[in-house]
């Protein structure tokens, strides 16, 4: 159970980091797509962990 807590904490840190990256400054589309993919996969991981 401890490892799942660590995964969740790490996901939260990454998510906050990505939110900081989404500043008003224009972001190249490629980077935006990457951010979306990372955020999406983290959310899936988070939901999986929450469901356990």
C-alpha positions as CSV (number, residue, x, y, z in Angstrom):
1,X,0.0,0.0,0.0
2,X,3.0,2.3,0.8
3,X,4.2,2.1,-2.9
4,X,0.8,3.3,-4.1
5,X,0.9,6.3,-1.8
6,X,4.3,7.1,-3.3
7,X,3.0,6.8,-6.8
8,X,0.1,9.1,-5.9
9,X,2.4,11.7,-4.3
10,X,4.7,11.6,-7.3
11,X,1.8,12.0,-9.7
12,X,0.6,15.0,-7.7
13,X,4.1,16.6,-7.9
14,X,4.3,16.1,-11.6
15,X,0.8,17.4,-12.1
16,X,1.6,20.6,-10.2
17,X,4.8,21.0,-12.3
18,X,2.8,20.6,-15.5
19,X,0.3,23.2,-14.3
20,X,3.2,25.7,-13.7
21,X,4.4,25.0,-17.3
22,X,1.0,26.0,-18.6
23,X,1.7,29.7,-18.2
24,X,0.3,32.4,-20.5
25,X,3.5,32.2,-22.6
26,X,2.7,30.5,-26.0
27,X,3.7,26.8,-25.9
28,X,4.7,24.9,-29.1
29,X,2.0,22.5,-30.1
30,X,4.3,19.5,-29.8
31,X,5.1,20.3,-26.2
32,X,1.4,20.9,-25.5
33,X,0.6,17.5,-26.8
34,X,3.3,15.9,-24.7
35,X,2.0,17.7,-21.6
36,X,-1.5,16.5,-22.3
37,X,-0.3,12.9,-22.8
38,X,1.7,13.0,-19.5
39,X,-1.2,14.6,-17.6
40,X,-3.6,12.1,-19.0
41,X,-1.5,9.0,-18.2
42,X,-0.9,10.4,-14.6
43,X,-4.7,10.9,-14.2
44,X,-5.3,7.3,-15.3
45,X,-2.6,6.1,-12.9
46,X,-4.1,8.2,-10.1
47,X,-7.6,6.8,-10.7
48,X,-6.3,3.3,-10.7
49,X,-4.5,3.9,-7.4
50,X,-7.6,5.6,-5.9
51,X,-9.7,2.5,-6.9
52,X,-7.5,0.1,-4.9
